[in-house]
Amino acid sequence: METEALDFYRQLREHNLPHFDGASIDFHRKRDPVVFIPRENPVIAAVKKEELKNFLMANDIRRVLVDALFPSRVPILIDLLQHGIEVYVLRRPSALAGFKAMLERRYNKKKNKGKQDGNNNDNNYIKIPRKNDFVDAVALAFTWPKFHRKVDIPYLICWRAMNKWRRVYSVYHKVQQMVEDLESDETPVTLHEDRVIKKAKEFVDTVERHFLGIRRVFEKIKIPDDDVIAQALCCEVVLEVYHIPKKSDVLEKAGIRYSPKKPRPKKKEGAEGESEDGTKPKYIHDGKLLFAVTQLTVKLYHLNPRSKKDQRKIRWKAPKLLRRIWRSSRKLLVTKEDGRVGEALGVSGPSRIERVTEL
């Protein structure tokens, strides 16, 4: 598998495709992560998680790109950050499949067309190996930089707390829906809302410790001080969108950018998510972000998601609420203290052009 992956890398380099400046790591829940280092003499190997830091430092790696976040891998990534290694995460897992689809369209379809015309050019052909951990590690290094998100220690700590909160609230929400469908004497379980509130408070407290000024976001969108669940939902949204500079990208991430009555603009060739056969691409979005925004809309405006009238209100109010949260979190990125720029949410502030764009 290593030989096949390295041959794939050489083909990509022959076509002068740019790659990530550092190591790409393909993580798995049960198997050892696969590390790929693109260089003149490329390195690819499966490394035990407890040896990952030493392996990277021995190869003089200062930047890594990982395919996805796992709760069990957060301590490993924090350890890398503490030793001066920058960590980037693939914002959309579908970007990996999108890159391979782009190769198929741009290079391999031309070969097929050449065969039909009797003018085949094998020099432009890229053989895409069968999917495996090593091939994915190589492909990850060549994904588009716009899908790479730089993360830091505060975000990883909050993300792990958010992951725990999401599991609890998801179960609570499903049970709540089931109970609403039953008669009062048929209820098979008891809803322990106090436990959900406890987990929500733990999550909000964690975010507040690492992202100063989050309470000001609550005030901006008028979340009551005693509604901890709404605050936790708001924290979810902030963590997902505060780093995004463009409002249109925020709405697209949540899957509510386009009106269902208007046709969506065609994607450019090579765009992420486009199908190989030229058919209409599947519109991929962050379902967890959309769920948090919807639930927060229901709570703040006291709507019934089962009412058709309120469903229309949710579709209208949710995008506005998302924009308000995004705008509030972006404004808090830069605060002036004694004439100096401070980081209110623990991340770098937007540039002058970005601040003008927000207005």
N, C-alpha and C positions, 0 to 999 in steps of 0.2 A: 504493500500500500504506500509506503514511503517513496519508493521509486516512481510509482505512478503519479503521486502528488508533485514530486520535484519536476517530472517531465511536464506536467501541467503548468507549473510555475515558469519554466523556460519558454514555453509557448507564449505565455502572457507577456513575458519580457521582450520576446522577439517582436511583438506587436507594439512595443513601447507604451504599454498601459501603466499608469502610475500606481504605486502601492503605498501602503501606510509606512511611515517612517518609524519603525519600531517592531515589536513582536506582536503577532496575532495569536490569541489563545481561544481554542474551541473547548468550552467547558461542558461537562456532563455531570448528571446527578450521581451516577454510580461508577463511571469509568474515570481513569486518570485523564486530566486535560492534555490536549495536544498543542504544543507550542511550535509556531513557525516563525523563523527569522529570515526575512528576505535580504539577501546580500549577494556579493559576487560568488561566494561559496555558501549557499543557503543551508540553514539548519532546520530540521524538523524532527520532533521526537515527542513521545508520550512521557510526561514528567509527573511523578507523584506530587500531590498537592503540598506535602510538607517540605518538598525539595524545590518548589517552584521559585521562591525568592532567590535562593543561592544560584539556581540555574540561570536566571535572568541576569543577575549581577555578574556572574562569571563570564557571560557573553556581552557585557557592557551595554545592557539594554536600559534605556531611561524612559521609554514610553511603551505601553501595552494597549492593545485593543481586544476586548472580550465580546463574545457574541451575545451574551445575555447575563442578567443578574440572577443568582440563586441565593437564598438566605444563608445556606451553609457555606457559600463562598465569600460572603461579606468580610469575615475576619481576615481571609487571605488577601483580599484587595486592600483592606485598611492597612495591613502589614506592609504591602508594597508601597502605598502612599507615604507611610511613615519613614520609609527608607529612600524617599526621593524619586520614586518611579511614578510617572504620570499614568493615570488610568482613564481610558476611553471605553464607552459602551455603545454597542450598536443600538441606535434609537428604535429601529424597526427591524425585527427579525426577518421580515419578508424581504429586506434589502438584499440578503444573501441569495435568495431564489431569484430576485429581480436582476442581479448581476449576471447570474448564469443564463437567464432568459435573454439578456442583452447580447451575450456572446453568441448564443444560438442564432439570433436574428441578424446580427451585424456581420458575422463571419461564416457560419455554417450554411445559412440559407443562400448565401452568394455562391457557395460551392454547388449546392443543388441546382441553382439556376444555371450555373456554368455548364453542368452536365447536360442540361436540357438544350443549351445553345451549342454544345459541342466545344466549349471553350473553358475547360476546368482549370482553376488556378489553385493548386494545393498549398501554395505558399501563404494563402490567406486563411487557411483552415485551422481551427482550434479544436482539438479533440477534448471534449468535456468528459472526464472519467465518471464512473459510477459514484454516487454519493457515499462518502465515508468520512471519518473524523479528520483524516489527514488532508483530503481534498477540500473539505470545508474550511480548515485552518488556512489553507492557501488562498481560497476564494475570499475569505474574510478580509485578508490584507489588501485586496483590490476593490473592496466596496467603496462607494462614493463618500468622500469626506463629509458631505452634508448630513449623512446619517450617523456620524460619530459624535457622541456627546461626552465631554470631559466631566468627570465626577470628582468629588472631594470627600473627605472623611465625614463632615457634617451631613452631607446628602446621603451617604451610605448608611449611616446610623439611623437617620430618619426613614430611609427606604425600608430598612428591616422592620422598624416599628410599624410602618404603614402596611407592610405585608401581613403582619400578625393581625392588625386591626381589620384589614379587608377580609381575612378568612372568617373572623368572628362575625362581622356585620353581614357578610354574604349568607352565612347560615341563619342568622337571626331574621334577615329579610325573607328568606325562603320559607322558614317556619311561620313567620307572620302572615304571609300570603296563604299558606295552607290552612291556618287557623281561621282566616276570614272566610274561607270557602265552606267551613263546617258549622254545624249547629253548636250552640253553647255546651250541650251535654255530650258532644262527640269529640271534644278537644283531647287529642292523645298525649300532648306534651304541655309543659308549662313554660311560658316565655319569661326568661330571667333577664329582664331589661336592665336590672342593676349591674349584672356582669358585663353587659354590652357597654354601659356607661363607664364602668371602671376601665375597660380596655380602651375606650375612646379617650378618657382622661389621660391615660398613660401615653397614648400616641400624641395628643396635643401638647402635653408637658415636654415630651422629647423634642418636638418641633420647636417649641418656644425656647428651649435651652440652646438650640443650635442656629435658629433663624430668628434673630432679633427683629422685633417689629411686627410679628405675625398678628398680634392683637389689634394692631391698627388696620389690618386687612379685615378682621372681623367687624370692626367698627364701621368701615367703609361700606360694607354690604349689609350692615345692620343685623348681625347675628346676636341674639340675646346672650347675656353672660352665663345664664344657667343652662343653655342648650349645648351640652358638650358633644352630642352626636353631630349636630350641624357644624360645629367647629372642626370636628375630625374630618367630616366630608370636605370642608373648605380647605383644610390642610392637604388633603389628597390632591385637590385641584391645583393648589399653589405649587406643590412639589413637582407636578407633571408639566406645568406651563411657565413657571417663572423665568426659565432660561431661554425661552423662545422669543426672538426679537420681533417677529411679524405676527400681527393679529390674524391674518388669513391662515397662517400655518397652525395657529392655535385651534381655530375652528375646524380646520381640515383634520387635525390630529384627533379631535373628538367626533369626527364623522358628521358634522353639521355645517359644513362650509357651503354646500350647494342646496338650493331650493329644489324639492322634488318635482316642481312644475317646470323647471328650466333645465335644458340639456347641459350636461357637464362638458367642459372644454376637453378637446382631445389631448391626450398626453403626448409629449414629444417622444421620438424614437429613443429607446434606451431608458425610458422612465421606469421607476420601480413599480412593480405590480402589473405591468402590461403583459398580456398573454402572448404566447409564442405564435399562435395562428392568426393574429391580427384581430381577433374578436374583442368585444368590449371588455376591458379589464375589470377585475373585481375590485370594488372600492374598499380598501383596507383602512381601518381606524382603530383607535385605542378604546376598546369596549369598557374597560374599567374606569377610564376617565369619563366617558359618556354616562356610565351608571352613576358615578359620584355626583356629576353635575345635575343629572335628572333627580336624584334623591334629594339633593340640597334644594333644588327648585320646589319640589313637592313640600318640603318642610317649611321653607321660608314663606311661601305663598299659600300654605294650607290647602293644597290641591288634592283631588282624588284621582290617582292615575287610572282608575277603572271607569271614570266618567269620560264620555266622548268630548263633552264640552271642555273639561279640564285637560284632556289630552292635547287639544288644540292650544290651550294656554301654555302648557309645558313646552310644546314645540316652539312657541313664540318667545317665552320668557327665558328658557334655558340658554340660548345663545347670548342673550343680553347679559345674563348673570355671569356667564363664562368670560365675556369681554371685560366686565367690571372687575372680576377677580384678577384676571391677567393684568389689566391696567394698574390696579392697586399694588400688585406684587412687583411689577416693573418699576413703578414710581418709588417704591421703598428700597430699590437696589442702591440708590444714591441718596444719601442724606448729608447735609452740610453741618459740620461741627467745628466751630472755631475757624471757619474758612477752609477747612480741609474736607476732602471727600471720604466718607465712611461707608462701610459695606453693611447695610442694614439687614440683608438676608444671607450674608455669608458668601456672596459671589461677586464677581467683578461687575461694575456698573456698566450701563450701556454707553455707547459712543454718542457724540453729539448728533450724528446723522440718525441714529436709532431713536434718540429722544425726540427729534423733530418728526420722525415718521410716526411715533406714537401719538403725537398731537393731531 
